[in-house]
Amino acid sequence: MKIAFHGAARAVTGSKHLITLDKGVQILLDCGLFQGMGDLTDGLNESFGFNPAKVTYMILSHAHIDHCGLLPRLVAEGFRGPVYCTPATRNLARILLLDSAKIQMQDAEYANKKIRRVEDQEMPLYTDKDVEQTLSQFKTIPYDQDFNIDPDVTLRFTDAGHIVGSAAVHLQLHENGTTTRITFSGDVGRYGDLLLKSPQTFPQADYILMESTYGDSLHADLDPIEDMLLQVITRTCIEKKGKVIIPAFSVGRTQELLYALNGLELKNKLPEIPYYVDSPLSMEATEVLRSHPEVYNNGVKEILKVDQDIFGFKGLRFIESVEESKALNVDMHPCVIISSSGMAEGGRVRHHIRNNISDKKNTILMVGYASPDSLAGRLMAGQKRVWLFGQEYDVIAEVGAIKSMSAHGDYEDLLQFLSVQDPAKVKRLFLVHGEYEVQQKFAQRIINAGFKNVSIPEYHQEFEL
């Protein structure tokens, strides 16, 4: 039995981990799009490092694009097996993948307007037809249920507490008279999340694939998020009469922002200005979360007793059409605009940043992780000039961040997730989905917790299990 790491290896995007059994069965854990990798991004997304047609089963931990965004490409290149996930993940993946295909098709069409020779024209990674074919291959499994996907493979999902539908993946692989237990953490949520239940405990594993995004960080207490939002909005919109532009992922982060802003309204603290969510995708994702109240934690359930719409408040408007989005750029009134994507690498938010980044009265506010090479990451690092749509802009607007807003657990959360395991019984623990420097620090923490064999795979590296 072998495992190879074809994405999220010493990086935080492009999650892809391929298990190959001796008899030839191949199980792919996640199939994510690479994002925010600078000039390397396109090349990484165009080559898997394995043959998609030879993959037998695909298991999806959750619907974030860096975990599911290359699935249609996998299908377009020959994968015909089932895609296993939770029901909520399928609902989210549908809207995210269709949106991803739409963006890629539009980007290719725009780029090709300037390219005359047909052989030089750009092609999208996949189309909406590829997405529809991919969705037809989805099969859903609820949490906490053993399911035999193959005579020699048993699958179980447990709630990872990251986003609605997110799961840790647990496999029992029967081969050569022995059973090997592999756990893939997916992305681990927070213990004490604003909205969701904490990650579940899980059975003992022989091998663990562990995410490490915040393996060197501790998040600030969640309580001040409302206060921090209020401070930024008051300073920018009320005192300076400017705009607050918030790049936010459509799934998870946007709903947390709406919940926090709704909390301010419940306390009669919310400034009376317009609040826009400029992302049709975010509206659909919010409806998916509304339709799965079983994932809410007890605190949210208490709020629901007095407020049935925890994501709605006075002044909130969802923007759907391109025309409405463009109108926001010529409207000079103070407002808050929440728009995807969270790393500011695509979507409408780049237009809002372009139109507001060179005015000192405005604020660009980041509210989650951004890879260093992404636009959001470079802004957080203090870069003073950025390229947008082929033109350079001075960064004059205030740049801020609420780093405690993350769907990823910090190192204490990650260690708590692992605490249910007997380290002596874990043969090897692989760190994935993290920057290499962060992973090295987290590896030491894991070793200090008793895990003796910790590896940090390189891109495309293969291990014998």
C-alpha positions as semicolon CSV with decimal commas, in nm:
position;residue;x (nm);y (nm);z (nm)
1;M;0,000;0,000;0,000
2;K;0,128;0,344;-0,095
3;I;0,024;0,703;-0,043
4;A;0,133;0,998;-0,256
5;F;0,082;1,369;-0,187
6;H;-0,012;1,558;-0,502
7;G;-0,130;1,882;-0,341
8;A;-0,141;2,072;-0,012
9;A;0,214;1,945;0,035
10;R;0,412;2,215;0,215
11;A;0,138;2,450;0,093
12;V;-0,223;2,522;0,188
13;T;-0,410;2,470;-0,139
14;G;-0,468;2,199;-0,397
15;S;-0,547;1,920;-0,150
16;K;-0,492;1,580;-0,320
17;H;-0,371;1,261;-0,154
18;L;-0,370;0,932;-0,344
19;I;-0,380;0,592;-0,174
20;T;-0,292;0,292;-0,391
21;L;-0,361;-0,061;-0,270
22;D;-0,145;-0,354;-0,381
23;K;-0,430;-0,489;-0,594
24;G;-0,444;-0,161;-0,787
25;V;-0,741;0,012;-0,624
26;Q;-0,676;0,388;-0,604
27;I;-0,850;0,613;-0,353
28;L;-0,814;0,989;-0,396
29;L;-0,867;1,203;-0,087
30;D;-0,983;1,549;-0,205
31;C;-0,919;1,706;-0,543
32;G;-0,859;2,072;-0,476
33;L;-0,777;2,370;-0,693
34;F;-0,445;2,543;-0,632
35;Q;-0,498;2,909;-0,545
36;G;-0,272;3,201;-0,467
37;M;0,052;3,032;-0,576
38;G;0,161;3,320;-0,799
39;D;0,299;3,230;-1,140
40;L;0,302;2,860;-1,046
41;T;-0,075;2,838;-1,003
42;D;-0,181;2,764;-1,361
43;G;0,081;2,494;-1,413
44;L;-0,007;2,322;-1,086
45;N;-0,374;2,308;-1,185
46;E;-0,305;2,169;-1,530
47;S;-0,114;1,857;-1,422
48;F;-0,227;1,608;-1,158
49;G;0,088;1,399;-1,133
50;F;-0,123;1,083;-1,171
51;N;-0,369;0,937;-1,422
52;P;-0,727;1,041;-1,336
53;A;-0,869;0,750;-1,535
54;K;-0,700;0,503;-1,299
55;V;-0,857;0,647;-0,981
56;T;-1,117;0,404;-0,846
57;Y;-1,285;0,606;-0,571
58;M;-1,279;0,972;-0,473
59;I;-1,354;1,089;-0,118
60;L;-1,425;1,457;-0,054
61;S;-1,373;1,599;0,295
62;H;-1,559;1,927;0,232
63;A;-1,667;2,172;-0,035
64;H;-1,406;2,448;-0,020
65;I;-1,257;2,502;-0,365
66;D;-0,904;2,419;-0,250
67;H;-1,041;2,073;-0,169
68;C;-1,298;2,011;-0,446
69;G;-1,218;2,264;-0,719
70;L;-1,036;2,030;-0,960
71;L;-1,293;1,751;-0,945
72;P;-1,449;1,847;-1,282
73;R;-1,102;1,847;-1,437
74;L;-1,047;1,499;-1,290
75;V;-1,370;1,384;-1,452
76;A;-1,288;1,556;-1,782
77;E;-0,961;1,361;-1,790
78;G;-1,124;1,024;-1,739
79;F;-1,230;0,963;-1,377
80;R;-1,559;0,771;-1,379
81;G;-1,586;0,643;-1,021
82;P;-1,804;0,762;-0,735
83;V;-1,736;1,076;-0,530
84;Y;-1,822;1,016;-0,163
85;C;-1,912;1,306;0,069
86;T;-2,173;1,421;0,319
87;P;-2,512;1,550;0,194
88;A;-2,437;1,912;0,288
89;T;-2,100;1,893;0,111
90;R;-2,272;1,786;-0,208
91;N;-2,513;2,082;-0,182
92;L;-2,229;2,326;-0,133
93;A;-2,001;2,168;-0,392
94;R;-2,269;2,207;-0,655
95;I;-2,293;2,584;-0,623
96;L;-1,918;2,632;-0,573
97;L;-1,816;2,423;-0,873
98;L;-2,073;2,578;-1,105
99;D;-1,950;2,921;-0,998
100;S;-1,588;2,815;-1,050
101;A;-1,665;2,691;-1,401
102;K;-1,849;3,013;-1,484
103;I;-1,553;3,226;-1,371
104;Q;-1,304;3,019;-1,566
105;M;-1,514;3,028;-1,881
106;Q;-1,558;3,405;-1,851
107;D;-1,188;3,460;-1,785
108;A;-1,091;3,252;-2,087
109;E;-1,340;3,437;-2,307
110;Y;-1,206;3,774;-2,190
111;A;-0,843;3,673;-2,243
112;N;-0,914;3,535;-2,589
113;K;-1,056;3,866;-2,712
114;K;-0,696;3,983;-2,746
115;I;-0,564;3,659;-2,899
116;R;-0,620;3,614;-3,272
117;R;-0,466;3,274;-3,341
118;V;-0,694;2,989;-3,237
119;E;-0,400;2,771;-3,132
120;D;-0,289;3,038;-2,882
121;Q;-0,627;3,085;-2,716
122;E;-0,678;2,994;-2,352
123;M;-0,908;2,713;-2,244
124;P;-1,085;2,691;-1,908
125;L;-0,980;2,409;-1,678
126;Y;-1,336;2,280;-1,709
127;T;-1,684;2,386;-1,815
128;D;-2,030;2,378;-1,660
129;K;-2,095;2,055;-1,853
130;D;-1,796;1,896;-1,678
131;V;-1,943;2,007;-1,344
132;E;-2,282;1,851;-1,420
133;Q;-2,113;1,522;-1,511
134;T;-1,912;1,539;-1,189
135;L;-2,221;1,599;-0,976
136;S;-2,387;1,293;-1,130
137;Q;-2,106;1,083;-0,979
138;F;-2,160;1,209;-0,621
139;K;-2,280;0,965;-0,356
140;T;-2,362;1,091;-0,007
141;I;-2,299;0,925;0,328
142;P;-2,413;1,073;0,662
143;Y;-2,183;1,121;0,960
144;D;-2,107;0,830;1,194
145;Q;-2,197;0,550;0,956
146;D;-1,964;0,277;0,834
147;F;-2,003;0,227;0,462
148;N;-1,832;-0,035;0,247
149;I;-1,727;0,142;-0,070
150;D;-1,529;-0,165;-0,179
151;P;-1,502;-0,522;-0,048
152;D;-1,171;-0,419;0,110
153;V;-1,249;-0,056;0,202
154;T;-1,476;0,080;0,476
155;L;-1,543;0,455;0,501
156;R;-1,670;0,663;0,792
157;F;-1,719;1,040;0,817
158;T;-1,709;1,237;1,144
159;D;-1,792;1,606;1,178
160;A;-1,475;1,817;1,146
161;G;-1,649;2,139;1,258
162;H;-1,487;2,343;0,978
163;I;-1,781;2,438;0,756
164;V;-2,128;2,291;0,710
165;G;-2,085;1,933;0,588
166;S;-1,711;1,917;0,655
167;A;-1,579;1,578;0,757
168;A;-1,276;1,395;0,880
169;V;-1,230;1,080;0,672
170;H;-1,166;0,742;0,834
171;L;-1,074;0,440;0,623
172;Q;-1,029;0,075;0,713
173;L;-0,828;-0,092;0,438
174;H;-0,814;-0,473;0,432
175;E;-0,512;-0,607;0,251
176;N;-0,292;-0,918;0,275
177;G;-0,478;-1,039;0,582
178;T;-0,432;-0,718;0,781
179;T;-0,643;-0,407;0,842
180;T;-0,486;-0,064;0,810
181;R;-0,670;0,235;0,958
182;I;-0,608;0,574;0,796
183;T;-0,756;0,904;0,913
184;F;-0,752;1,218;0,699
185;S;-0,842;1,520;0,910
186;G;-0,966;1,729;0,619
187;D;-0,971;2,082;0,760
188;V;-1,024;2,090;1,136
189;G;-1,256;2,352;1,279
190;R;-1,245;2,530;1,611
191;Y;-1,353;2,422;1,954
192;G;-1,587;2,705;2,043
193;D;-1,664;2,820;1,687
194;L;-1,906;3,111;1,639
195;L;-2,158;2,895;1,455
196;L;-2,068;2,528;1,435
197;K;-2,031;2,233;1,669
198;S;-1,682;2,134;1,775
199;P;-1,496;1,858;1,587
200;Q;-1,599;1,505;1,683
201;T;-1,374;1,246;1,839
202;F;-1,266;0,959;1,615
203;P;-1,139;0,599;1,636
204;Q;-0,775;0,500;1,674
205;A;-0,575;0,525;1,350
206;D;-0,253;0,365;1,228
207;Y;-0,175;0,656;0,994
208;I;-0,299;1,015;1,014
209;L;-0,300;1,288;0,751
210;M;-0,324;1,606;0,956
211;E;-0,387;1,960;0,837
212;S;-0,157;2,226;0,983
213;T;-0,269;2,564;0,850
214;Y;-0,236;2,738;1,186
215;G;0,013;2,498;1,341
216;D;0,220;2,784;1,483
217;S;-0,062;3,021;1,584
218;L;-0,310;3,081;1,860
219;H;-0,628;3,263;1,766
220;A;-0,749;3,546;1,982
221;D;-1,066;3,489;2,181
222;L;-1,371;3,482;1,956
223;D;-1,575;3,726;2,164
224;P;-1,411;4,052;2,043
225;I;-1,495;3,991;1,674
226;E;-1,812;4,200;1,700
227;D;-1,617;4,475;1,873
228;M;-1,340;4,468;1,613
229;L;-1,589;4,492;1,329
230;L;-1,764;4,778;1,504
231;Q;-1,436;4,967;1,547
232;V;-1,341;4,934;1,180
233;I;-1,688;5,028;1,054
234;T;-1,714;5,326;1,287
235;R;-1,369;5,461;1,202
236;T;-1,405;5,408;0,827
237;C;-1,772;5,464;0,749
238;I;-1,884;5,702;1,022
239;E;-1,572;5,909;1,090
240;K;-1,396;5,904;0,750
241;K;-1,711;5,854;0,535
242;G;-1,537;5,572;0,348
243;K;-1,603;5,213;0,249
244;V;-1,500;4,890;0,415
245;I;-1,414;4,620;0,159
246;I;-1,401;4,269;0,305
247;P;-1,268;3,983;0,091
248;A;-1,446;3,679;0,232
249;F;-1,496;3,323;0,122
250;S;-1,855;3,261;0,019
251;V;-1,880;2,956;0,242
252;G;-1,812;2,994;0,612
253;R;-1,650;3,332;0,648
254;T;-1,934;3,534;0,493
255;Q;-2,190;3,364;0,718
256;E;-1,974;3,430;1,026
257;L;-1,954;3,799;0,933
258;L;-2,330;3,819;0,889
259;Y;-2,384;3,644;1,221
260;A;-2,149;3,886;1,397
261;L;-2,311;4,191;1,236
262;N;-2,653;4,053;1,330
263;G;-2,523;4,023;1,687
264;L;-2,436;4,394;1,684
265;E;-2,788;4,475;1,571
266;L;-2,936;4,262;1,850
267;K;-2,732;4,476;2,091
268;N;-2,840;4,798;1,917
269;K;-2,479;4,877;1,822
270;L;-2,486;4,830;1,444
271;P;-2,415;5,156;1,253
272;E;-2,700;5,250;1,019
273;I;-2,526;5,225;0,682
274;P;-2,576;4,991;0,385
275;Y;-2,424;4,642;0,408
276;Y;-2,377;4,457;0,081
277;V;-2,292;4,095;0,017
278;D;-2,174;4,112;-0,343
279;S;-2,168;3,745;-0,430
280;P;-2,460;3,541;-0,562
281;L;-2,266;3,239;-0,445
282;S;-2,264;3,368;-0,087
283;M;-2,642;3,402;-0,096
284;E;-2,680;3,042;-0,207
285;A;-2,425;2,921;0,050
286;T;-2,610;3,107;0,325
287;E;-2,930;2,928;0,227
288;V;-2,750;2,591;0,246
289;L;-2,633;2,672;0,598
290;R;-2,986;2,783;0,693
291;S;-3,114;2,446;0,572
292;H;-2,878;2,251;0,800
293;P;-2,949;2,385;1,153
294;E;-2,830;2,054;1,299
295;V;-2,470;2,176;1,260
296;Y;-2,520;2,481;1,483
297;N;-2,366;2,490;1,829
298;N;-2,572;2,544;2,145
299;G;-2,500;2,918;2,154
300;V;-2,649;2,970;1,810
301;K;-2,949;2,757;1,903
302;E;-3,012;2,991;2,196
303;I;-2,998;3,296;1,967
304;L;-3,246;3,126;1,732
305;K;-3,500;3,130;2,015
306;V;-3,515;3,510;1,995
307;D;-3,405;3,571;1,635
308;Q;-3,509;3,328;1,365
309;D;-3,288;3,493;1,100
310;I;-2,935;3,490;1,239
311;F;-2,788;3,601;0,905
312;G;-3,020;3,898;0,839
313;F;-3,034;4,252;0,978
314;K;-3,141;4,606;0,888
315;G;-2,947;4,752;0,596
316;L;-2,832;4,417;0,453
317;R;-2,869;4,357;0,081
318;F;-2,747;4,070;-0,135
319;I;-2,617;4,181;-0,475
320;E;-2,684;3,945;-0,764
321;S;-2,637;4,110;-1,103
322;V;-2,313;4,240;-1,251
323;E;-2,484;4,574;-1,312
324;E;-2,568;4,610;-0,941
325;S;-2,210;4,518;-0,851
326;K;-2,067;4,780;-1,087
327;A;-2,303;5,041;-0,943
328;L;-2,137;4,997;-0,602
329;N;-1,811;5,124;-0,749
330;V;-1,961;5,460;-0,848
331;D;-2,166;5,499;-0,530
332;M;-1,957;5,717;-0,299
333;H;-2,173;5,670;0,011
334;P;-2,017;5,496;0,314
335;C;-2,093;5,125;0,319
336;V;-1,959;4,778;0,393
337;I;-1,903;4,543;0,097
338;I;-1,844;4,173;0,165
339;S;-1,735;3,995;-0,151
340;S;-1,550;3,681;-0,256
341;S;-1,291;3,549;-0,282
342;G;-1,127;3,544;0,059
343;M;-0,773;3,558;-0,080
344;A;-0,880;3,825;-0,332
345;E;-0,749;3,608;-0,614
346;G;-1,070;3,617;-0,817
347;G;-1,431;3,726;-0,820
348;R;-1,594;4,063;-0,779
349;V;-1,391;4,166;-0,476
350;R;-1,089;4,243;-0,696
351;H;-1,292;4,511;-0,873
352;H;-1,395;4,662;-0,539
353;I;-1,035;4,660;-0,419
354;R;-0,916;4,823;-0,741
355;N;-1,172;5,101;-0,707
356;N;-1,106;5,170;-0,339
357;I;-0,745;5,082;-0,263
358;S;-0,596;5,421;-0,349
359;D;-0,822;5,631;-0,126
360;K;-0,714;5,686;0,234
361;K;-1,068;5,705;0,368
362;N;-1,134;5,340;0,279
363;T;-1,034;5,017;0,453
364;I;-0,953;4,675;0,304
365;L;-1,025;4,427;0,583
366;M;-0,901;4,067;0,571
367;V;-1,085;3,817;0,789
368;G;-0,909;3,484;0,749
369;Y;-0,610;3,296;0,617
370;A;-0,451;3,412;0,290
371;S;-0,150;3,245;0,131
372;P;0,154;3,477;0,113
373;D;0,150;3,500;-0,268
374;S;-0,220;3,589;-0,291
375;L;-0,337;3,950;-0,322
376;A;-0,485;3,939;0,028
377;G;-0,164;3,791;0,164
378;R;0,052;4,056;0,000
379;L;-0,170;4,333;0,131
380;M;-0,152;4,192;0,484
381;A;0,228;4,176;0,450
382;G;0,234;4,550;0,384
383;Q;0,294;4,564;0,008
384;K;0,257;4,925;-0,107
385;R;0,186;4,872;-0,477
386;V;-0,023;4,597;-0,637
387;W;-0,118;4,494;-0,988
388;L;-0,487;4,462;-1,069
389;F;-0,629;4,403;-1,415
390;G;-0,303;4,493;-1,585
391;Q;-0,246;4,818;-1,396
392;E;-0,045;4,911;-1,087
393;Y;-0,215;5,078;-0,790
394;D;-0,077;5,249;-0,482
395;V;-0,200;5,099;-0,155
396;I;-0,322;5,412;0,023
397;A;-0,635;5,272;0,186
398;E;-0,600;5,133;0,536
399;V;-0,536;4,758;0,541
400;G;-0,659;4,564;0,842
401;A;-0,712;4,207;0,951
402;I;-0,920;4,016;1,203
403;K;-0,697;3,712;1,232
404;S;-0,913;3,541;1,492
405;M;-1,181;3,486;1,227
406;S;-1,080;3,151;1,091
407;A;-1,261;2,827;1,023
408;H;-0,928;2,651;1,083
409;G;-0,831;2,548;1,433
410;D;-0,512;2,689;1,585
411;Y;-0,241;2,461;1,724
412;E;-0,429;2,404;2,049
413;D;-0,739;2,300;1,852
414;L;-0,532;2,070;1,632
415;L;-0,364;1,909;1,932
416;Q;-0,702;1,865;2,098
417;F;-0,827;1,694;1,781
418;L;-0,535;1,450;1,807
419;S;-0,567;1,402;2,183
420;V;-0,813;1,112;2,145
421;Q;-0,537;0,905;1,982
422;D;-0,283;0,682;2,153
423;P;0,042;0,819;1,999
424;A;0,219;0,486;2,050
425;K;-0,028;0,320;1,812
426;V;0,013;0,576;1,533
427;K;0,278;0,442;1,296
428;R;0,323;0,768;1,108
429;L;0,160;1,110;1,106
430;F;0,178;1,316;0,786
431;L;0,143;1,694;0,804
432;V;-0,041;1,845;0,506
433;H;-0,218;2,171;0,421
434;G;0,030;2,413;0,576
435;E;0,325;2,635;0,494
436;Y;0,653;2,447;0,545
437;E;0,791;2,674;0,821
438;V;0,461;2,644;1,008
439;Q;0,462;2,266;0,967
440;Q;0,812;2,235;1,108
441;K;0,705;2,417;1,424
442;F;0,386;2,215;1,454
443;A;0,576;1,890;1,400
444;Q;0,777;1,962;1,713
445;R;0,459;2,023;1,912
446;I;0,321;1,689;1,791
447;I;0,643;1,512;1,882
448;N;0,626;1,671;2,227
449;A;0,273;1,527;2,255
450;G;0,415;1,176;2,207
451;F;0,388;1,112;1,832
452;K;0,727;0,977;1,728
453;N;0,711;0,944;1,350
454;V;0,606;1,275;1,193
455;S;0,663;1,347;0,822
456;I;0,613;1,660;0,612
457;P;0,565;1,532;0,255
458;E;0,699;1,715;-0,046
459;Y;0,491;1,775;-0,358
460;H;0,434;1,439;-0,538
461;Q;0,629;1,248;-0,270
462;E;0,522;0,884;-0,223
463;F;0,543;0,669;0,089
464;E;0,508;0,296;0,147
465;L;0,265;0,220;0,430
